[in-house]
Amino acid sequence: MTPSELSSAVRACLQAAVDAGDLAVAVPGEVRVERPKQREHGDWATNVALQVAKAAGRPPREVATLLAARLGEVPGVKSVDVAGPGFLNIVLDAAAAGELARTIVEAGTGYGRTDGAAGERINLEFVSANPTGPIHLGGTRWAAVGDSLARILEATGASVTREYYFNDHGAQIDRFARSLLARAKGDPAPEDGYGGQYIEDIATRVLADAAAAGEPDPLTLPDDEAQEVFRARGVDLMFGEIKSSLHEFGVDFDVYFHENDVHDSGAVERAVARLRANGHIYEKDGATWLRTEQFGDDKDRVVIKSDGEAAYIAGDLAYYLDKRERGFDRVIIMLGADHHGYIGRMMAMCAAFGDTPWKNLEILIGQMVNLVRDGQPMRMSKRAGTVVILEDLVEAVGTDAARYALARSSVDSQIDIDLDLLTKHSNDNPVYYVQYVHARISGIVRNAADVPGLSMDAAAFDPSLLTHDTESVLLAALSEFPRVVAHAAELREPHRVARYLEELAGYFHKWYDACRVIPQGDDPVEDVHRARLWLGEATRIVIANGLGLLGVSAPERM
């Protein structure tokens, strides 16, 4: 019996009590069941009696007693106790609890997936680094978390578009172009420019590409023309490297959106016209202003400056409207720690369009990441010349460890990643700890195939034999996976999946230490061994599905 099935059973008992005239109350659409904090309180608990007692005009324990009598007659329920002010503590019989293993095995990769967000179209924008250098650690964290969040949202039925927004013009791009030109000439980098080996590599490739195409040597052109060549080719080359690095990191985007498109397409004018029609645009001092203070911003914002140039927020307005016009119900933007001040104006903008802040538009802010090696922080990248970048992390620990380490902590917290720990083959290394469970169970299944009579035969699976305390705990943990995924999606917190997997790995190890799956020596194969093989396979599937949501592999051998 799964938690959702038990929830439905409790609700049905409540409805039956209402239909029989025992209670007069509106039956809630969903009844929540949870694992008790203390194992001796049962397999599951619900506070539904406390929730409906006031409306029913009855003491909570009296309501709970009514429900307990009906629930105790449900097939698969072994016992129901009324505890405290009116909690129901429920114990399932072994067969009903163990049947979950069959449910998981038969569902396979589908176990954990739900349809709570079915029909919802979400635009998820993350990373969005300008093509002036390699992806730094902050962007790397967003790549891991953003892609994991997209996978988790999709697992709840949502349609998710991964989007990358970048600017190929502007002051940063000008500095990038000037840095490339200076390096190609053999001059020092501009004072406000970019350094690092990657600048020399790209400058060299720009010259080589021009020669291969039969074009004039950019260094023979006037500086302004040469800078434009280095800008156009350099941005393409740098962005190509960014895409390649992200792809190797397991992150690909559905849409790459150029900032210039919102200006060149007339999107800014359309956004201003929409806001003007809504009554939120006014003119003052020769400029066009948006009334954002009335929607919670600290002041109104200039949209079009007095010289006719679009202010920075104009691009935000146009881009948000563009996403909504593309049919997205919800726009989620993931930003770095230095963007806290950005939230108020963006939410005011959302409201000015007539949308609902934190529903149609969400902004997630991520904190910084530090790498630690030999107890000391890493401050410098050989290739970038400044901050540590994606390639440094992957080179040090590999993609799986990097993605898992970045996704397993709340984005609200600054994290230190211990590179020495992530390369250890020990239980202290969280990604190894989880992956090893999958590899170990895969080995068990392979070895079981060589034992006559020990197979995954559905007809021979007897869930009532899974009676050991560690089996009850493991089954209860496995049953929680769909809820963990749904909760992670609802809260936009992929780290909940990682922490669940680590907890599940601990339950598996305790079970495996206590219960033999493959008979020892010449001992005969018994039905309990077959039942445990199913439980092991169910655990492997959940580990694999969970790692898949984090973009981490599930190795069969380690």
C-alpha positions as CSV (number, residue, x, y, z in Angstrom):
1,M,0.0,0.0,0.0
2,T,1.4,3.3,-1.1
3,P,1.0,6.6,0.9
4,S,-1.4,7.9,-1.7
5,E,-3.5,4.7,-1.5
6,L,-3.6,4.9,2.3
7,S,-4.5,8.6,2.1
8,S,-7.4,7.7,-0.2
9,A,-8.5,5.0,2.2
10,V,-8.5,7.4,5.2
11,R,-10.5,9.9,3.1
12,A,-13.0,7.2,2.1
13,C,-13.5,6.3,5.7
14,L,-14.2,9.9,6.5
15,Q,-16.6,10.2,3.6
16,A,-18.3,7.0,4.8
17,A,-18.7,8.4,8.3
18,V,-20.3,11.5,6.8
19,D,-22.6,9.5,4.6
20,A,-23.7,7.4,7.5
21,G,-24.6,10.5,9.5
22,D,-21.9,9.9,12.1
23,L,-20.2,13.2,11.2
24,A,-21.4,16.4,9.6
25,V,-18.4,18.0,8.0
26,A,-17.0,18.8,4.5
27,V,-14.6,16.1,3.5
28,P,-11.2,17.6,2.5
29,G,-10.0,16.9,-1.0
30,E,-6.8,15.3,0.2
31,V,-5.9,13.7,3.5
32,R,-2.2,13.9,4.4
33,V,-0.4,10.9,5.9
34,E,3.1,11.1,7.2
35,R,5.7,8.9,8.7
36,P,5.8,9.2,12.5
37,K,9.1,10.6,13.9
38,Q,9.2,7.6,16.3
39,R,9.0,4.2,14.7
40,E,7.1,2.7,17.6
41,H,4.2,5.0,16.7
42,G,3.4,3.0,13.6
43,D,4.0,3.1,9.9
44,W,1.9,6.1,9.2
45,A,0.1,8.9,11.0
46,T,-2.6,11.4,10.1
47,N,-4.0,14.4,11.9
48,V,-7.2,14.6,9.8
49,A,-9.4,14.2,12.9
50,L,-7.8,17.3,14.4
51,Q,-8.4,19.2,11.1
52,V,-12.1,18.5,10.9
53,A,-13.1,18.3,14.5
54,K,-14.0,21.9,15.0
55,A,-16.2,22.0,11.9
56,A,-17.8,18.8,12.9
57,G,-18.5,20.2,16.4
58,R,-17.0,17.1,18.0
59,P,-13.9,16.5,20.2
60,P,-10.9,15.5,18.0
61,R,-10.4,12.2,19.9
62,E,-14.0,11.3,19.4
63,V,-13.7,11.9,15.6
64,A,-10.4,10.0,15.6
65,T,-12.1,7.0,17.3
66,L,-14.9,7.0,14.7
67,L,-12.4,6.9,11.9
68,A,-10.1,4.4,13.6
69,A,-13.0,1.8,13.7
70,R,-13.6,2.2,10.0
71,L,-10.0,2.3,9.0
72,G,-9.2,-0.8,10.9
73,E,-11.5,-2.7,8.6
74,V,-9.6,-1.6,5.4
75,P,-7.7,-4.5,3.8
76,G,-4.0,-4.2,4.5
77,V,-4.4,-2.2,7.7
78,K,-3.2,-4.2,10.7
79,S,-4.0,-1.7,13.5
80,V,-5.0,1.9,14.1
81,D,-4.4,3.7,17.5
82,V,-5.7,7.0,18.6
83,A,-2.9,9.0,20.2
84,G,-2.6,12.3,22.0
85,P,-5.3,14.9,21.2
86,G,-6.6,12.9,18.2
87,F,-3.8,11.6,16.0
88,L,-4.3,8.3,14.1
89,N,-1.3,6.0,14.2
90,I,-1.6,3.3,11.5
91,V,0.3,0.0,11.1
92,L,0.1,-1.9,7.9
93,D,0.3,-5.6,7.7
94,A,3.5,-7.0,6.2
95,A,1.9,-8.0,2.9
96,A,0.4,-4.6,2.3
97,A,3.6,-2.8,3.2
98,G,5.8,-5.2,1.1
99,E,3.5,-4.9,-1.9
100,L,5.2,-1.5,-2.5
101,A,8.3,-3.3,-3.8
102,R,6.2,-4.8,-6.6
103,T,4.7,-1.4,-7.3
104,I,8.1,0.2,-7.7
105,V,9.6,-2.6,-9.8
106,E,6.7,-2.6,-12.2
107,A,6.7,1.2,-12.5
108,G,10.5,1.3,-13.1
109,T,11.7,4.7,-14.3
110,G,8.1,6.0,-13.8
111,Y,8.2,5.6,-10.0
112,G,8.3,8.9,-8.3
113,R,6.7,10.8,-11.2
114,T,3.3,12.5,-10.6
115,D,1.0,14.7,-12.5
116,G,0.4,17.5,-10.0
117,A,1.8,20.1,-12.4
118,A,0.3,18.6,-15.6
119,G,-0.6,21.2,-18.1
120,E,1.6,23.9,-16.6
121,R,4.1,25.5,-19.0
122,I,7.2,26.8,-17.2
123,N,10.1,28.9,-18.6
124,L,13.1,28.3,-16.5
125,E,16.0,30.7,-17.1
126,F,19.4,29.9,-15.5
127,V,23.1,30.4,-15.9
128,S,22.7,33.2,-18.5
129,A,26.3,34.3,-18.3
130,N,27.6,36.8,-20.8
131,P,30.1,35.3,-23.3
132,T,33.1,37.2,-21.9
133,G,34.7,34.2,-20.3
134,P,34.3,30.6,-19.0
135,I,31.4,29.7,-16.6
136,H,32.5,30.7,-13.1
137,L,31.5,28.7,-10.0
138,G,28.4,30.7,-9.3
139,G,27.2,29.9,-12.8
140,T,28.2,26.3,-12.4
141,R,26.1,26.0,-9.3
142,W,23.1,27.4,-11.2
143,A,23.8,24.9,-14.1
144,A,23.6,22.0,-11.7
145,V,20.7,23.3,-9.6
146,G,18.8,24.7,-12.6
147,D,19.0,21.5,-14.7
148,S,18.0,19.4,-11.7
149,L,15.1,21.7,-10.9
150,A,13.9,21.4,-14.6
151,R,14.1,17.6,-14.3
152,I,12.2,17.6,-11.0
153,L,9.5,19.9,-12.4
154,E,9.1,17.7,-15.4
155,A,8.7,14.7,-13.1
156,T,5.6,16.4,-11.7
157,G,4.0,16.7,-15.1
158,A,5.1,20.3,-16.0
159,S,6.3,21.2,-19.5
160,V,9.6,23.0,-18.9
161,T,11.6,25.1,-21.3
162,R,15.3,25.7,-20.3
163,E,16.3,29.1,-21.4
164,Y,19.7,30.9,-21.5
165,Y,19.7,34.7,-21.9
166,F,22.8,36.5,-23.0
167,N,24.1,39.9,-24.2
168,D,26.4,40.0,-27.2
169,H,26.8,43.8,-27.1
170,G,27.3,46.4,-24.4
171,A,30.2,47.5,-22.1
172,Q,31.3,44.0,-21.0
173,I,31.4,42.8,-24.6
174,D,33.4,45.9,-25.6
175,R,36.0,45.2,-22.9
176,F,36.1,41.6,-24.0
177,A,36.8,42.7,-27.7
178,R,39.4,45.2,-26.6
179,S,41.1,42.5,-24.5
180,L,41.2,40.1,-27.5
181,L,42.6,42.8,-29.7
182,A,45.3,43.8,-27.2
183,R,46.4,40.2,-26.7
184,A,46.5,39.6,-30.5
185,K,48.8,42.6,-30.8
186,G,50.9,41.5,-27.9
187,D,49.9,44.5,-25.8
188,P,48.9,44.3,-22.1
189,A,45.3,43.8,-21.3
190,P,43.2,47.0,-20.9
191,E,43.0,48.1,-17.3
192,D,39.3,47.2,-17.2
193,G,39.7,44.2,-19.5
194,Y,39.9,40.4,-19.2
195,G,43.0,38.3,-18.7
196,G,43.7,34.6,-18.6
197,Q,44.9,32.0,-21.0
198,Y,41.4,31.8,-22.6
199,I,41.8,35.3,-24.0
200,E,45.0,34.3,-25.8
201,D,43.4,31.1,-27.1
202,I,40.4,32.9,-28.5
203,A,42.5,35.8,-30.0
204,T,44.7,33.2,-31.7
205,R,41.6,31.4,-33.1
206,V,40.1,34.6,-34.4
207,L,43.2,35.3,-36.4
208,A,43.3,31.7,-37.7
209,D,39.6,31.7,-38.7
210,A,40.1,34.9,-40.6
211,A,43.0,33.5,-42.5
212,A,41.2,30.2,-43.2
213,A,38.2,32.2,-44.6
214,G,40.5,34.2,-46.9
215,E,39.6,37.4,-45.1
216,P,42.1,40.3,-44.3
217,D,44.2,39.9,-41.2
218,P,42.3,41.8,-38.5
219,L,45.5,43.3,-37.3
220,T,45.9,45.2,-40.6
221,L,42.5,46.9,-40.1
222,P,41.9,50.2,-38.2
223,D,41.4,49.6,-34.5
224,D,37.6,50.2,-34.6
225,E,37.2,47.7,-37.4
226,A,39.6,45.2,-35.9
227,Q,37.7,45.4,-32.6
228,E,34.4,44.7,-34.3
229,V,36.0,41.6,-35.9
230,F,37.3,40.4,-32.5
231,R,33.9,41.1,-30.9
232,A,31.8,39.2,-33.5
233,R,34.1,36.2,-33.9
234,G,35.3,36.2,-30.2
235,V,31.8,36.2,-28.9
236,D,30.8,33.3,-31.1
237,L,33.9,31.3,-30.1
238,M,33.5,32.0,-26.4
239,F,29.8,31.2,-26.5
240,G,30.6,28.0,-28.4
241,E,33.0,27.0,-25.6
242,I,30.3,27.8,-22.9
243,K,27.8,25.6,-24.7
244,S,30.3,22.8,-25.0
245,S,31.3,23.0,-21.3
246,L,27.7,23.0,-20.2
247,H,26.9,20.1,-22.6
248,E,29.8,18.1,-21.1
249,F,28.3,18.9,-17.7
250,G,25.0,17.4,-18.8
251,V,23.2,20.7,-19.2
252,D,21.6,21.7,-22.5
253,F,19.2,24.5,-23.2
254,D,16.1,24.6,-25.4
255,V,16.3,28.4,-26.1
256,Y,19.3,30.7,-26.3
257,F,17.9,34.2,-26.3
258,H,19.9,37.2,-27.4
259,E,19.2,40.4,-25.5
260,N,19.4,42.4,-28.7
261,D,16.4,40.6,-30.0
262,V,14.1,42.4,-27.5
263,H,15.3,45.7,-28.8
264,D,15.5,44.9,-32.5
265,S,12.1,43.2,-32.6
266,G,10.1,46.1,-31.3
267,A,9.4,44.2,-28.1
268,V,10.2,47.2,-25.9
269,E,7.7,49.3,-27.7
270,R,5.1,46.6,-27.3
271,A,5.8,46.3,-23.6
272,V,5.6,50.1,-23.0
273,A,2.3,50.2,-25.0
274,R,0.8,47.4,-22.9
275,L,1.8,49.1,-19.7
276,R,0.5,52.4,-20.9
277,A,-2.8,50.8,-21.7
278,N,-2.8,49.5,-18.1
279,G,-2.4,53.0,-16.9
280,H,1.1,52.5,-15.4
281,I,3.2,54.6,-17.7
282,Y,3.7,58.4,-17.4
283,E,6.0,61.1,-18.8
284,K,8.2,63.3,-16.6
285,D,11.4,65.4,-17.3
286,G,11.4,64.2,-21.0
287,A,11.6,60.6,-19.9
288,T,9.1,57.7,-19.9
289,W,8.5,56.3,-16.4
290,L,6.8,53.1,-15.1
291,R,4.8,53.3,-11.9
292,T,6.5,50.6,-9.8
293,E,6.4,52.2,-6.4
294,Q,2.7,51.5,-6.1
295,F,3.5,47.8,-6.5
296,G,6.0,47.6,-3.8
297,D,9.2,48.9,-5.5
298,D,11.3,51.5,-3.6
299,K,10.7,54.0,-6.4
300,D,9.3,54.5,-9.9
301,R,11.6,53.4,-12.8
302,V,12.7,55.2,-15.9
303,V,11.9,53.0,-18.9
304,I,12.9,55.4,-21.8
305,K,15.5,58.0,-20.9
306,S,15.2,61.6,-22.0
307,D,17.7,61.1,-24.8
308,G,15.4,58.4,-26.3
309,E,17.6,55.5,-25.2
310,A,16.0,52.5,-23.5
311,A,16.9,52.1,-19.8
312,Y,18.1,48.7,-18.5
313,I,14.7,47.8,-17.1
314,A,13.1,48.2,-20.6
315,G,14.8,45.0,-21.7
316,D,13.5,43.2,-18.6
317,L,10.0,44.4,-19.4
318,A,10.1,43.3,-23.0
319,Y,11.8,40.0,-22.2
320,Y,9.2,39.1,-19.5
321,L,6.3,40.0,-21.8
322,D,7.9,38.0,-24.6
323,K,8.0,34.9,-22.4
324,R,4.4,35.4,-21.4
325,E,3.4,35.9,-25.0
326,R,5.1,32.6,-25.9
327,G,2.5,31.0,-23.7
328,F,4.4,30.3,-20.5
329,D,2.2,30.2,-17.4
330,R,5.1,30.7,-15.0
331,V,8.5,32.4,-15.5
332,I,11.3,31.3,-13.1
333,I,14.6,33.2,-13.1
334,M,17.6,32.0,-11.2
335,L,20.1,34.8,-10.3
336,G,23.3,35.3,-8.3
337,A,23.7,36.6,-4.8
338,D,24.3,40.1,-6.0
339,H,20.8,40.4,-7.5
340,H,18.7,40.8,-4.3
341,G,17.9,44.4,-5.1
342,Y,16.6,43.3,-8.4
343,I,13.6,41.4,-7.0
344,G,11.4,44.4,-5.9
345,R,11.4,46.1,-9.3
346,M,10.8,42.8,-11.2
347,M,7.9,41.8,-9.0
348,A,6.5,45.4,-9.4
349,M,6.9,45.0,-13.2
350,C,5.0,41.7,-13.1
351,A,2.1,43.3,-11.2
352,A,2.1,46.2,-13.6
353,F,1.4,43.8,-16.4
354,G,-1.6,42.5,-14.5
355,D,0.1,39.3,-13.5
356,T,0.6,37.8,-10.0
357,P,4.1,38.2,-8.4
358,W,5.5,34.9,-7.2
359,K,3.0,33.0,-9.3
360,N,3.6,34.1,-12.8
361,L,7.1,35.3,-12.0
362,E,9.5,33.7,-9.5
363,I,13.0,34.7,-8.8
364,L,15.5,32.4,-7.0
365,I,18.7,33.8,-5.5
366,G,21.7,31.6,-5.1
367,Q,24.7,32.1,-2.8
368,M,28.4,31.8,-3.4
369,V,30.5,28.6,-3.8
370,N,34.0,28.1,-2.5
371,L,36.3,25.3,-3.4
372,V,38.6,23.9,-0.7
373,R,41.7,21.8,-1.3
374,D,44.1,20.7,1.4
375,G,42.1,22.8,3.8
376,Q,42.7,25.9,1.8
377,P,40.4,27.8,-0.5
378,M,41.2,27.8,-4.2
379,R,41.3,31.4,-5.5
380,M,42.8,31.1,-9.0
381,S,42.0,29.4,-12.2
382,K,44.9,28.6,-14.5
383,R,42.8,29.1,-17.6
384,A,40.6,32.0,-16.5
385,G,43.4,33.8,-14.7
386,T,40.9,35.0,-12.0
387,V,38.1,33.1,-10.5
388,V,37.7,29.3,-10.4
389,I,35.6,28.0,-13.3
390,L,33.4,25.0,-14.2
391,E,36.3,23.1,-15.9
392,D,38.4,23.4,-12.8
393,L,35.8,21.7,-10.7
394,V,35.0,19.0,-13.2
395,E,38.7,18.3,-13.8
396,A,39.2,17.9,-10.0
397,V,36.3,15.6,-9.1
398,G,34.4,14.7,-12.3
399,T,30.9,15.6,-13.5
400,D,28.9,13.4,-11.2
401,A,30.6,14.5,-8.0
402,A,30.5,18.1,-9.1
403,R,26.8,18.1,-10.0
404,Y,25.8,16.2,-6.9
405,A,27.9,18.4,-4.6
406,L,26.4,21.6,-6.0
407,A,22.8,20.3,-5.9
408,R,22.8,18.8,-2.4
409,S,22.7,22.1,-0.5
410,S,20.0,24.7,-0.4
411,V,20.8,27.6,-2.8
412,D,20.1,29.9,0.1
413,S,23.3,28.9,1.8
414,Q,26.9,29.6,0.8
415,I,28.8,26.3,0.4
416,D,32.3,25.1,0.7
417,I,33.1,22.1,-1.6
418,D,35.9,19.9,-0.3
419,L,37.7,18.6,-3.4
420,D,39.7,16.1,-1.3
421,L,36.5,14.6,0.1
422,L,34.8,14.3,-3.3
423,T,37.6,12.1,-4.6
424,K,37.5,9.7,-1.8
425,H,35.9,6.2,-2.2
426,S,34.4,6.2,1.2
427,N,31.0,6.8,2.9
428,D,32.2,10.3,3.9
429,N,31.8,11.2,0.2
430,P,28.1,11.7,-0.3
431,V,27.9,11.0,-4.0
432,Y,30.0,7.9,-3.6
433,Y,27.8,6.8,-0.7
434,V,24.7,7.0,-2.8
435,Q,26.1,5.7,-6.1
436,Y,27.7,2.7,-4.2
437,V,24.2,1.5,-3.1
438,H,23.2,1.3,-6.8
439,A,26.3,-0.5,-7.8
440,R,26.1,-2.9,-4.8
441,I,22.5,-3.8,-5.6
442,S,23.3,-4.3,-9.3
443,G,26.0,-6.7,-8.2
444,I,23.5,-8.6,-6.0
445,V,21.1,-8.9,-8.9
446,R,23.9,-10.2,-11.2
447,N,25.0,-12.7,-8.6
448,A,21.4,-13.8,-7.9
449,A,21.0,-14.7,-11.6
450,D,23.6,-17.4,-11.1
451,V,21.8,-19.0,-8.2
452,P,19.2,-21.6,-9.3
453,G,15.7,-20.8,-8.1
454,L,16.6,-17.2,-7.1
455,S,15.0,-14.9,-9.7
456,M,12.6,-11.9,-10.0
457,D,9.6,-14.2,-10.7
458,A,6.5,-12.2,-9.9
459,A,4.6,-15.3,-9.1
460,A,7.1,-16.3,-6.4
461,F,7.1,-12.8,-4.7
462,D,5.5,-13.0,-1.3
463,P,5.5,-9.5,0.3
464,S,4.2,-10.8,3.6
465,L,7.7,-12.2,4.3
466,L,9.3,-8.8,4.5
467,T,8.8,-8.6,8.3
468,H,12.2,-7.6,9.6
469,D,12.3,-4.2,11.3
470,T,14.9,-2.9,8.8
471,E,12.6,-4.0,6.0
472,S,9.7,-2.0,7.4
473,V,11.9,1.1,7.7
474,L,13.3,0.6,4.2
475,L,9.8,0.2,2.7
476,A,8.5,3.3,4.5
477,A,11.4,5.3,3.1
478,L,10.9,4.0,-0.5
479,S,7.2,5.0,-0.2
480,E,8.2,8.6,0.5
481,F,10.0,9.1,-2.8
482,P,7.1,10.5,-4.9
483,R,6.3,12.9,-2.1
484,V,9.9,14.1,-1.8
485,V,10.0,14.8,-5.5
486,A,6.7,16.6,-5.5
487,H,7.8,18.7,-2.4
488,A,11.2,19.5,-4.1
489,A,9.3,20.7,-7.1
490,E,6.8,22.8,-5.1
491,L,9.6,24.5,-3.1
492,R,12.1,24.7,-6.0
493,E,14.6,22.8,-3.8
494,P,16.4,20.0,-5.6
495,H,18.6,19.4,-2.6
496,R,15.7,17.6,-0.9
497,V,16.1,14.8,-3.4
498,A,19.8,14.5,-2.7
499,R,19.3,14.5,1.1
500,Y,16.6,11.9,0.7
501,L,18.9,9.6,-1.3
502,E,21.5,9.8,1.4
503,E,19.0,8.9,4.0
504,L,17.7,6.0,1.9
505,A,21.3,4.8,1.4
506,G,21.6,4.6,5.2
507,Y,18.4,2.5,5.5
508,F,19.6,0.2,2.8
509,H,23.0,-0.5,4.4
510,K,21.2,-1.3,7.7
511,W,18.9,-3.7,6.0
512,Y,21.6,-5.4,4.0
513,D,23.7,-5.9,7.1
514,A,20.8,-7.5,8.8
515,C,19.1,-9.5,6.0
516,R,20.6,-11.9,3.6
517,V,19.4,-11.7,0.0
518,I,21.5,-14.6,-1.4
519,P,21.7,-17.8,0.7
520,Q,25.0,-18.5,2.3
521,G,27.0,-21.5,1.1
522,D,24.8,-24.5,0.5
523,D,21.8,-23.1,2.2
524,P,18.6,-23.6,0.2
525,V,16.9,-20.7,-1.6
526,E,13.7,-19.8,0.3
527,D,10.8,-17.5,-0.5
528,V,12.2,-14.9,1.8
529,H,15.3,-14.6,-0.3
530,R,13.1,-14.0,-3.4
531,A,11.1,-11.3,-1.5
532,R,14.3,-9.6,-0.5
533,L,15.6,-9.6,-4.0
534,W,12.5,-7.7,-5.0
535,L,13.0,-5.2,-2.2
536,G,16.7,-4.7,-3.2
537,E,15.6,-4.1,-6.9
538,A,13.0,-1.6,-5.7
539,T,15.7,0.3,-3.8
540,R,18.0,0.3,-6.8
541,I,15.2,1.7,-9.0
542,V,14.5,4.6,-6.5
543,I,18.2,5.4,-6.2
544,A,18.6,5.4,-10.0
545,N,15.5,7.6,-10.5
546,G,16.6,10.0,-7.8
547,L,20.1,10.3,-9.2
548,G,18.6,10.8,-12.7
549,L,16.7,13.8,-11.4
550,L,20.0,15.3,-10.3
551,G,21.7,14.6,-13.6
552,V,24.0,12.1,-11.9
553,S,24.8,8.6,-13.3
554,A,23.8,5.4,-11.5
555,P,26.8,3.1,-12.1
556,E,26.4,-0.7,-12.0
557,R,30.0,-1.3,-11.0
558,M,32.3,0.8,-8.8
